[in-house]
Amino acid sequence: MRFADMGLKAARSDSAVEAIYTAYGLVQKSAVLLEMNQSTQALPFLRQAQRLDDSLHLPMTGRVGEFELEAAWAQYYAARHTYLLAQQHWLKAYQKAKAAHMDVLLPRYLKQLSRFYDAHGQPAEAQRYSRIYLALADTLDAAEGGFHVAQYEGERIEQAKNAQIADLRHEQAIQVLRIKQRNLLLGGAFLIVVLLSGLGVFIYRQLQTNRRTLQQLRQAQNQLVQSEKWAFVGELSAGIAHELQNPLNFMKNFAEVSTKLVDGMGNSPAKEQNSLEQEILTGLRQNLREISEHGLRASAIIKNMLEHSRSGTSQPTLTDLNALAAEATQLAYQGFQTQDSAFKVALKTEYDAQLRPTLASPQDLSRVLINLCTNALQAVRQRQQTAEAGYEPEICVRTVQHNGAVEIRVCDNGTGMPESVQSQIFEPFFTTKAPGEGTGLGLSLSYDIVKKGHGGTINVNSEVGKGTEFIILLPCQ
C-alpha cells in the first residue's frame, strides 16, 4: 500500500503525463486493496481509473506497464459476489489482451475464466477455456523452445570464438613465459651455486655447534641422574630416620629402666631381696618384650621403605585378576584373624565372569589388594568397637571390565574419612593410626604400584560414619 501511494504521488507530480500515470497508479492501488479484501475502499479508485480510461482510451500496455482495469473490476465484482458483472469483465479483459497480443496476460485470464466457470456450474465453458489455455501454453512453450535453441546456438558460436581467442592468448603467454624462464634459469643457477657454497659452510659450523651442545647435554644429564639418585637416597634416609626414631627411643628408654632396676637390686635390704628380685625380673621381661617388639617394628619400617623404593619392578604376566583378588582378600582376612580371632566380618565378592586375563604384576597387585583389605578390616573393627547398635561389619570386593579397562573396587562400611584426610592418604609417611601402629607407607606404595607400575589410577570415595571405597582402574593390555 505504501508503494502504491508513492506511485500515485509520483504520477501526479509529472504534469506532462499526469493523467496516464495516475490511471495506472489508481488501478495498482485498487488491486492492492482488493488483495487486502477491502473492496469498499477500492471502489472510488476504480471509478477514477474508469473515468480516465473512458476519456483517454488507454491501451492495455504501454511504457508504464500493463493496464489491467478490466481484471481489477472483475476481482471487485467477484469480491462483492456480483458474479455476472465479474464474468463480463473477465471476458473483456481476455478480449483486450487477445487483441493486443498480450501473451503475458492471456494465460492468467484464461485460468481465471476456467476457474470462474467451474466454480459457478458451467463445466462446458470451463473446459473450453481450459483447452484454449492448454493450446496457448503449448504454443508459448514451442516458441520459448525455439528461442532457447537459437540462443544456445548463438552462445555456442560465441563460446567457440572466445575459446579460439583464449587459445591464442594462452600460446602468446606461454612464449613470453618461456623467455622469462630461460632468463630466470640462468640467474637461478648462479644463485644456487652461491647458496650451496654458503649452506655448506653454515652446515659445517652448525654440526660443530651441535656436537658441543650434545656433549654439554650429556654431561648435564649425567649430573641430573646423579642428583636425583642422591635426592632419593636423602629422602629415603630421612624417612627411615624419622620413622625409626620412635621405636629406637622406646628401646633406649626401656633399656635405661632395666639398667636402673638391676642397679637397685644390690642396694635393697636382705629381707626385701627375694620379693624385689621377682618384681624386677617381671619388669625386665616386660621391658625386653617391648624392646623386641619395637625392634621388629624398626625392621618392618626398613623393609617397607625398601619395598617402596623398588615398587613396580617385578615382571608383568597375564594374570587372572578375579583369582588374585579372591586370594588377596582371604590372605588379609586370615592374617587379621591371627591378631583378633574373635573378630568376624561379612565378606562379599562380586567378580566379573567375563573378565579376561590382564597383563600385570601379580606380586605387586596382591600387595596392593592385601593392604586395602587390611585397612578396610581395621576400619570396620574400629567402628564395631564403638558399640554401635545394630552395626554389622561388611567388606565388599568386586571386579568389572568396561570401556577397555578393568575396575577393582574395595569398599567397607567402617568409620570413613573426612576430606582433609582423603587429600593426603597417598602421601608417604602420612597415617591416621596411633603411634607405633603404622608407617604411612602402605597407600603410598599402592599408589606407585598402580600408577607407575601399571599405568592405572587409584581413587578414594569416603564419608565419615558410612564407609570408604577404593577404586582401582587398570588398562587392558
VOBAVEX-326412 format. One line per field, with one value per residue (C-alpha): residue in three letters; x, y, z. Coordinates in pm, 1 decimal. Example, Ala and Ser with C-alpha at 12.3 -4.5 7.8 and 13.67 -1.06 7.14 Angstrom:
2
r (ALA/SER)
xx (1230.0/1367.0)
yy (-450.0/-106.0)
zz (780.0/714.0)
end
This chain:
477
r (MET/ARG/PHE/ALA/ASP/MET/GLY/LEU/LYS/ALA/ALA/ARG/SER/ASP/SER/ALA/VAL/GLU/ALA/ILE/TYR/THR/ALA/TYR/GLY/LEU/VAL/GLN/LYS/SER/ALA/VAL/LEU/LEU/GLU/MET/ASN/GLN/SER/THR/GLN/ALA/LEU/PRO/PHE/LEU/ARG/GLN/ALA/GLN/ARG/LEU/ASP/ASP/SER/LEU/HIS/LEU/PRO/MET/THR/GLY/ARG/VAL/GLY/GLU/PHE/GLU/LEU/GLU/ALA/ALA/TRP/ALA/GLN/TYR/TYR/ALA/ALA/ARG/HIS/THR/TYR/LEU/LEU/ALA/GLN/GLN/HIS/TRP/LEU/LYS/ALA/TYR/GLN/LYS/ALA/LYS/ALA/ALA/HIS/MET/ASP/VAL/LEU/LEU/PRO/ARG/TYR/LEU/LYS/GLN/LEU/SER/ARG/PHE/TYR/ASP/ALA/HIS/GLY/GLN/PRO/ALA/GLU/ALA/GLN/ARG/TYR/SER/ARG/ILE/TYR/LEU/ALA/LEU/ALA/ASP/THR/LEU/ASP/ALA/ALA/GLU/GLY/GLY/PHE/HIS/VAL/ALA/GLN/TYR/GLU/GLY/GLU/ARG/ILE/GLU/GLN/ALA/LYS/ASN/ALA/GLN/ILE/ALA/ASP/LEU/ARG/HIS/GLU/GLN/ALA/ILE/GLN/VAL/LEU/ARG/ILE/LYS/GLN/ARG/ASN/LEU/LEU/LEU/GLY/GLY/ALA/PHE/LEU/ILE/VAL/VAL/LEU/LEU/SER/GLY/LEU/GLY/VAL/PHE/ILE/TYR/ARG/GLN/LEU/GLN/THR/ASN/ARG/ARG/THR/LEU/GLN/GLN/LEU/ARG/GLN/ALA/GLN/ASN/GLN/LEU/VAL/GLN/SER/GLU/LYS/TRP/ALA/PHE/VAL/GLY/GLU/LEU/SER/ALA/GLY/ILE/ALA/HIS/GLU/LEU/GLN/ASN/PRO/LEU/ASN/PHE/MET/LYS/ASN/PHE/ALA/GLU/VAL/SER/THR/LYS/LEU/VAL/ASP/GLY/MET/GLY/ASN/SER/PRO/ALA/LYS/GLU/GLN/ASN/SER/LEU/GLU/GLN/GLU/ILE/LEU/THR/GLY/LEU/ARG/GLN/ASN/LEU/ARG/GLU/ILE/SER/GLU/HIS/GLY/LEU/ARG/ALA/SER/ALA/ILE/ILE/LYS/ASN/MET/LEU/GLU/HIS/SER/ARG/SER/GLY/THR/SER/GLN/PRO/THR/LEU/THR/ASP/LEU/ASN/ALA/LEU/ALA/ALA/GLU/ALA/THR/GLN/LEU/ALA/TYR/GLN/GLY/PHE/GLN/THR/GLN/ASP/SER/ALA/PHE/LYS/VAL/ALA/LEU/LYS/THR/GLU/TYR/ASP/ALA/GLN/LEU/ARG/PRO/THR/LEU/ALA/SER/PRO/GLN/ASP/LEU/SER/ARG/VAL/LEU/ILE/ASN/LEU/CYS/THR/ASN/ALA/LEU/GLN/ALA/VAL/ARG/GLN/ARG/GLN/GLN/THR/ALA/GLU/ALA/GLY/TYR/GLU/PRO/GLU/ILE/CYS/VAL/ARG/THR/VAL/GLN/HIS/ASN/GLY/ALA/VAL/GLU/ILE/ARG/VAL/CYS/ASP/ASN/GLY/THR/GLY/MET/PRO/GLU/SER/VAL/GLN/SER/GLN/ILE/PHE/GLU/PRO/PHE/PHE/THR/THR/LYS/ALA/PRO/GLY/GLU/GLY/THR/GLY/LEU/GLY/LEU/SER/LEU/SER/TYR/ASP/ILE/VAL/LYS/LYS/GLY/HIS/GLY/GLY/THR/ILE/ASN/VAL/ASN/SER/GLU/VAL/GLY/LYS/GLY/THR/GLU/PHE/ILE/ILE/LEU/LEU/PRO/CYS/GLN)
xx (0.0/285.9/445.1/106.7/62.1/415.5/331.9/22.2/215.8/488.7/229.9/59.5/389.4/457.2/225.6/305.3/167.2/-17.5/-348.7/-197.1/30.8/-246.7/-476.6/-210.5/-148.2/-519.8/-551.8/-245.7/-379.3/-726.0/-557.2/-371.7/-693.4/-873.8/-591.9/-645.7/-1022.0/-1106.6/-1339.9/-1540.1/-1224.6/-1111.8/-1435.1/-1355.2/-1011.4/-1161.0/-1420.2/-1149.8/-942.4/-1250.7/-1320.0/-962.1/-975.4/-1304.0/-1158.4/-808.7/-882.1/-572.6/-410.8/-374.8/4.1/246.9/569.0/425.6/326.1/2.1/-319.8/-542.7/-852.6/-1098.0/-927.4/-947.1/-1322.3/-1367.9/-1193.2/-1402.8/-1736.7/-1624.2/-1545.1/-1891.3/-2048.7/-2184.2/-2077.8/-2248.6/-2058.9/-1741.0/-1784.3/-1837.0/-1520.8/-1308.5/-1427.3/-1348.0/-1003.0/-942.2/-1064.7/-849.8/-542.7/-608.3/-648.7/-329.3/-143.1/-58.5/85.1/196.8/-161.9/-358.5/-268.4/-367.1/-702.5/-778.3/-710.0/-933.4/-1217.1/-1182.3/-1189.5/-1477.6/-1698.5/-1603.2/-1693.2/-2032.8/-2154.9/-2064.0/-1830.7/-1860.5/-1732.3/-1467.9/-1343.1/-1345.6/-1125.0/-907.7/-845.5/-765.7/-525.8/-350.0/-320.1/-176.0/64.0/184.7/234.1/426.5/638.8/721.1/812.7/1021.3/1193.9/1280.8/1413.1/1625.8/1765.2/1857.3/2003.6/2203.0/2338.4/2444.0/2607.1/2787.1/2931.0/3033.5/3197.8/3391.4/3521.6/3608.8/3789.8/3991.2/4084.9/4176.9/4399.5/4584.6/4632.7/4744.8/5001.0/5132.7/5157.7/5346.0/5601.3/5655.7/5682.1/5941.1/6160.9/6134.4/6209.6/6529.2/6650.0/6546.9/6719.5/7049.5/7022.6/6887.6/7169.8/7426.1/7234.4/7203.9/7580.5/7635.4/7370.0/7506.4/7851.3/7719.7/7494.0/7787.4/7982.0/7676.9/7607.8/7969.2/7964.4/7622.1/7749.0/8039.1/7799.9/7562.8/7845.7/7947.1/7581.0/7523.2/7831.6/7713.8/7364.4/7509.1/7716.9/7413.0/7203.2/7461.3/7474.8/7094.0/7077.1/7333.4/7147.5/6818.6/6985.7/7129.0/6799.2/6618.1/6881.8/6842.8/6462.2/6476.9/6731.9/6529.8/6216.0/6390.3/6549.4/6215.3/6024.3/6296.0/6325.5/6020.1/6095.7/6462.3/6362.6/6132.2/6412.8/6655.0/6410.0/6324.9/6698.6/6767.6/6480.6/6608.8/6959.4/6823.9/6625.4/6935.1/7142.8/6875.1/6888.6/7219.9/7103.3/6794.6/6785.3/6822.9/6462.5/6319.9/6565.2/6350.6/6026.6/6217.0/6403.2/6072.4/5931.8/6249.8/6257.5/5894.8/5972.5/6280.2/6078.9/5821.9/6090.7/6271.8/5941.4/5882.2/6239.8/6185.9/5853.1/5997.3/6299.5/6065.1/5876.2/6202.5/6285.1/5937.5/5984.6/6312.4/6150.4/5857.3/6089.5/6293.2/5974.3/5859.3/6183.1/6153.1/5778.7/5676.1/5999.0/5857.3/5796.1/5434.2/5249.2/4895.8/4706.9/4358.1/4253.2/3944.9/4160.1/4418.3/4152.3/3996.7/4335.3/4439.8/4106.4/4136.6/4503.4/4421.2/4125.2/4319.4/4614.7/4381.4/4218.3/4558.4/4565.3/4199.5/4042.6/3708.3/3657.9/3410.9/3315.6/3083.3/3297.2/3107.1/3265.0/3130.3/3369.9/3305.0/3280.8/3366.4/3693.1/3985.0/4344.1/4527.5/4898.4/5003.0/5248.7/5066.2/5303.0/5269.4/4891.3/4845.3/5037.7/4803.7/4484.2/4605.8/4690.1/4345.3/4160.8/4364.9/4279.3/3912.1/3921.0/4077.1/3810.2/3513.7/3667.1/3721.0/3354.8/3242.6/3436.5/3222.1/2936.7/2704.2/2363.6/2271.7/2603.0/2724.2/3079.5/3091.5/3359.1/3292.2/3542.2/3421.6/3573.8/3424.2/3556.3/3425.3/3548.8/3880.8/3976.8/3946.5/3795.7/3860.7/3662.4/3732.0/3463.8/3369.6/3108.7/3363.9/3436.3/3503.0/3741.0/3695.8/3801.8/4113.2/4240.4/4137.6/4355.2/4670.6/4631.8/4856.6/5144.0/5444.9/5461.1/5104.1/4898.2/4595.6/4687.7/4819.5/5198.1/5362.2/5077.7/5156.6/5436.7/5227.3/5381.0/5112.0/4884.9/5180.3/5331.7/4995.1/4963.1/5308.7/5237.9/4906.4/5007.5/5376.2/5394.8/5068.8/4972.6/4640.8/4465.5/4357.5/4095.3/3903.2/3544.0/3467.8/3212.2/3253.2/3029.9/2928.5/3238.5/3514.4/3557.8/3886.8/3860.2/4149.2/4133.3/4383.9/4413.4/4352.0/4674.8)
yy (0.0/234.4/185.2/220.2/558.4/656.2/565.5/786.1/1073.5/1040.3/1026.5/1344.2/1529.0/1486.2/1732.0/1603.0/1254.1/1302.5/1156.8/841.8/766.3/845.8/593.9/323.4/419.6/405.6/54.4/-60.1/79.5/-71.7/-409.5/-385.1/-302.8/-596.8/-830.7/-699.3/-779.2/-408.0/-391.7/-95.8/119.8/8.1/124.5/503.2/437.2/203.9/467.1/734.6/499.7/414.7/783.2/841.0/532.8/645.4/988.7/881.1/536.8/394.4/90.5/-228.3/-194.9/93.3/226.7/220.9/-147.0/-344.1/-150.1/-421.1/-217.4/-485.3/-752.9/-521.5/-469.2/-845.9/-901.9/-627.8/-775.4/-1125.2/-994.6/-834.3/-1164.4/-992.5/-1285.5/-1179.9/-849.4/-1027.5/-1267.6/-981.5/-802.6/-1120.4/-1168.0/-804.1/-841.0/-1159.2/-999.4/-689.8/-898.4/-1120.3/-819.5/-663.7/-997.9/-981.8/-1332.0/-1242.3/-1177.7/-1425.6/-1741.9/-1577.5/-1454.3/-1793.5/-1966.4/-1716.7/-1772.9/-2150.5/-2140.0/-1890.5/-2108.7/-2422.6/-2259.4/-2144.0/-2467.0/-2413.0/-2707.1/-2676.1/-2318.5/-2413.3/-2692.4/-2463.8/-2202.5/-2474.8/-2612.9/-2264.0/-2219.6/-2551.2/-2474.2/-2131.4/-2283.1/-2534.0/-2252.8/-2042.3/-2341.8/-2417.0/-2054.6/-2045.4/-2368.9/-2225.6/-1914.7/-2123.1/-2327.5/-2011.3/-1863.4/-2182.1/-2187.4/-1823.3/-1891.2/-2196.2/-1995.8/-1718.7/-1969.8/-2125.4/-1782.7/-1699.0/-2031.6/-1961.9/-1617.2/-1766.0/-2028.9/-1760.2/-1553.1/-1863.2/-1950.6/-1595.3/-1604.2/-1936.6/-1788.1/-1491.9/-1724.7/-1944.3/-1643.7/-1536.8/-1891.7/-1905.0/-1583.0/-1697.5/-2035.4/-1868.3/-1635.2/-1911.4/-2149.0/-1891.0/-1811.9/-2182.0/-2228.4/-1936.0/-2060.0/-2414.8/-2286.3/-2072.7/-2355.4/-2595.5/-2354.6/-2298.3/-2673.3/-2742.4/-2473.9/-2592.3/-2950.0/-2831.0/-2634.7/-2934.0/-3163.5/-2925.8/-2883.3/-3261.6/-3315.5/-3049.5/-3207.5/-3549.3/-3404.2/-3222.4/-3540.5/-3743.3/-3476.0/-3470.7/-3850.1/-3842.6/-3557.9/-3748.9/-4059.8/-3866.5/-3684.7/-4019.4/-4155.7/-3845.8/-3872.6/-4244.5/-4187.6/-3903.3/-4117.7/-4412.7/-4190.8/-4024.0/-4349.6/-4530.5/-4250.1/-4351.5/-4727.1/-4656.3/-4406.0/-4668.5/-4925.9/-4676.3/-4584.3/-4945.5/-5032.3/-4744.5/-4851.3/-5209.4/-5090.8/-4890.7/-5191.9/-5411.7/-5144.4/-5115.1/-5483.3/-5452.7/-5159.9/-5334.5/-5491.0/-5868.7/-5922.5/-5749.3/-5910.3/-6207.6/-6017.9/-5732.8/-5975.6/-6119.8/-5776.6/-5671.5/-5990.4/-5936.9/-5577.3/-5690.0/-5948.5/-5683.2/-5434.6/-5694.3/-5786.3/-5419.2/-5383.0/-5690.9/-5558.5/-5218.4/-5385.0/-5584.0/-5264.8/-5093.0/-5389.7/-5371.3/-4999.3/-5062.2/-5346.1/-5123.6/-4839.5/-5073.1/-5214.1/-4858.6/-4781.3/-5099.1/-5078.0/-5179.0/-5365.5/-5722.0/-5877.3/-5839.5/-6155.3/-6246.2/-6253.8/-6370.8/-6066.4/-6243.4/-6519.1/-6265.9/-6053.8/-6359.4/-6481.7/-6138.3/-6091.2/-6426.5/-6365.6/-6027.8/-6169.2/-6471.4/-6253.7/-6017.9/-6305.4/-6421.0/-6092.8/-6096.8/-6442.4/-6323.2/-6066.9/-6161.5/-5971.1/-6034.8/-6070.5/-6007.3/-6063.0/-5975.8/-6094.9/-6034.0/-6376.3/-6225.0/-6073.9/-6180.3/-6228.8/-5896.7/-5820.2/-5720.0/-5786.4/-6033.4/-5986.6/-5607.3/-5605.4/-5866.7/-5639.6/-5350.5/-5552.7/-5700.7/-5350.6/-5213.6/-5510.6/-5479.8/-5109.6/-5194.6/-5460.0/-5212.1/-4953.4/-5186.9/-5319.7/-4962.6/-4881.1/-5208.1/-5120.0/-4809.6/-5046.2/-4902.2/-5071.4/-5296.2/-5248.9/-5540.2/-5508.2/-5569.6/-5561.3/-5596.3/-5666.7/-5654.2/-5656.6/-5543.3/-5485.4/-5193.8/-4939.0/-5114.8/-5114.7/-5334.4/-5184.3/-5325.8/-5185.3/-5246.6/-5094.6/-5115.3/-4974.4/-4864.8/-4529.5/-4338.4/-4044.6/-3666.3/-3477.3/-3341.4/-3697.7/-3815.5/-3547.7/-3679.2/-4056.7/-4130.4/-3917.7/-4104.8/-4120.3/-3988.3/-4204.0/-4164.3/-4463.6/-4432.1/-4401.1/-4739.5/-4892.2/-4770.9/-4631.8/-4428.2/-4609.2/-4865.1/-4645.4/-4451.9/-4783.9/-4893.3/-4565.6/-4609.2/-4972.3/-4888.3/-4560.6/-4607.7/-4985.8/-5045.8/-4709.0/-4707.7/-4492.6/-4537.0/-4310.5/-4299.3/-4211.3/-4186.3/-4039.9/-4015.3/-4264.4/-4450.9/-4612.4/-4595.1/-4719.3/-4751.0/-4772.6/-4915.8/-4872.5/-5071.5/-5052.2/-5377.9/-5482.7)
zz (0.0/82.0/-259.6/-434.2/-262.1/-361.3/-723.2/-722.2/-571.9/-834.1/-1116.7/-1002.7/-979.6/-1357.6/-1535.0/-1886.2/-1836.0/-1509.1/-1630.9/-1787.1/-1494.5/-1247.9/-1419.0/-1390.3/-1024.3/-938.8/-1085.6/-889.0/-561.0/-615.9/-686.7/-353.7/-167.3/-334.5/-227.3/127.8/99.1/118.4/-185.2/-49.5/-21.1/-370.0/-545.2/-555.1/-709.0/-970.6/-1068.5/-1106.0/-1320.1/-1532.4/-1595.5/-1706.0/-1931.5/-2089.1/-2165.5/-2271.3/-2427.0/-2266.2/-2433.7/-2235.3/-2240.5/-2253.8/-2113.8/-1763.1/-1779.6/-1817.0/-1767.6/-1610.4/-1531.5/-1655.2/-1440.3/-1137.5/-1197.1/-1229.1/-896.0/-737.4/-853.9/-757.2/-407.8/-394.5/-518.3/-831.2/-1047.3/-1371.8/-1383.9/-1277.1/-1572.1/-1815.5/-1703.4/-1714.4/-2073.6/-2158.6/-2005.7/-2207.7/-2534.7/-2486.2/-2405.7/-2707.2/-2935.8/-2802.1/-2833.5/-2462.0/-2426.8/-2074.7/-1955.2/-2167.7/-1967.7/-1638.1/-1774.7/-1929.8/-1595.1/-1415.1/-1666.1/-1641.1/-1260.6/-1263.6/-1487.3/-1298.0/-965.1/-1096.5/-1252.9/-1619.1/-1692.0/-2069.5/-2065.5/-1811.8/-2041.5/-2345.3/-2182.0/-2033.5/-2384.5/-2508.8/-2214.5/-2286.0/-2659.3/-2577.6/-2327.4/-2589.6/-2842.6/-2590.9/-2487.6/-2851.8/-2915.5/-2599.9/-2703.0/-3042.2/-2876.6/-2639.9/-2931.5/-3120.3/-2804.8/-2736.6/-3093.0/-3064.5/-2730.1/-2873.3/-3162.9/-2924.6/-2688.8/-2978.7/-3081.8/-2722.3/-2687.2/-3002.8/-2874.6/-2536.5/-2702.1/-2894.7/-2580.8/-2392.8/-2659.6/-2653.5/-2272.4/-2292.0/-2531.2/-2301.1/-2002.6/-2174.7/-2243.9/-1881.7/-1763.6/-1967.7/-1810.6/-1464.7/-1503.9/-1585.4/-1286.2/-1064.6/-1147.0/-1047.3/-729.8/-638.4/-668.3/-433.2/-188.5/-184.4/-104.8/178.3/301.7/313.7/532.1/754.4/795.0/886.7/1155.9/1279.8/1312.2/1520.7/1743.1/1774.2/1877.7/2154.8/2264.0/2266.9/2478.3/2724.6/2737.4/2814.1/3094.5/3233.1/3204.4/3396.2/3664.0/3682.9/3718.6/3995.3/4168.1/4150.2/4291.5/4582.6/4634.8/4653.8/4890.5/5106.3/5107.6/5187.4/5462.3/5612.7/5608.3/5769.8/6032.4/6105.3/6134.5/6331.8/6586.7/6791.5/6823.1/6896.8/7168.4/7318.7/7311.8/7472.8/7747.5/7828.4/7836.4/8081.7/8306.2/8302.8/8397.6/8689.7/8810.7/8805.0/8982.5/9251.8/9336.8/9530.7/9744.9/9888.5/10241.5/10263.9/10371.2/10074.4/9834.2/9722.5/9655.3/9487.9/9262.2/9140.8/9065.3/8887.3/8681.6/8581.8/8481.3/8288.4/8097.2/8008.4/7903.5/7693.8/7528.9/7443.5/7315.3/7092.6/6957.4/6872.8/6714.5/6491.9/6409.5/6311.4/6087.8/5928.4/5863.3/5680.8/5480.5/5377.4/5279.9/5059.9/4902.6/4837.8/4657.2/4443.9/4365.9/4016.3/3930.5/3901.0/3557.7/3427.9/3321.5/3209.9/3539.0/3639.5/3843.3/3982.6/4134.4/4251.1/4426.2/4592.9/4720.2/4848.9/5030.5/5209.1/5300.0/5451.5/5647.5/5776.9/5874.3/6060.0/6248.8/6378.8/6571.9/6676.4/6645.8/6784.7/6510.5/6235.3/5922.3/5626.7/5311.7/4987.7/4646.6/4301.5/4031.1/3659.6/3495.5/3154.0/3280.9/3059.1/3186.2/3202.6/3172.0/3525.5/3809.5/4038.5/4336.5/4333.5/4277.8/4550.6/4788.6/4694.1/4748.2/5078.5/5200.6/5100.6/5256.0/5576.7/5604.5/5544.6/5820.3/6063.1/5977.1/6036.8/6361.7/6484.1/6415.3/6579.7/6895.8/6941.9/7042.1/6775.2/6799.6/6504.9/6325.1/6110.7/5970.0/5596.0/5324.1/4952.2/4672.7/4311.1/3961.6/3631.6/3279.5/3071.7/2816.0/2763.4/3132.6/3441.8/3755.3/4102.9/4397.2/4769.5/4991.1/5358.9/5594.1/5852.1/6013.4/5689.0/5637.1/5624.3/5310.3/5479.8/5530.0/5180.5/5019.5/5195.6/5222.7/4922.5/5054.9/5202.4/5587.0/5629.9/5867.3/6094.3/6310.5/6663.0/6709.8/6669.9/6463.1/6110.9/5896.1/5648.6/5351.6/5261.2/5048.6/4905.2/4793.6/4649.4/4457.4/4299.8/4203.0/4032.7/3865.6/3785.4/3759.4/3569.2/3415.0/3603.6/3860.5/4220.7/4379.7/4706.2/4797.7/5167.0/5405.3/5778.7/5961.4/5642.2/5494.5/5235.1/4878.5/4688.3/4306.6/4101.1/3722.6/3512.8/3131.0/2942.4/2771.7)
end
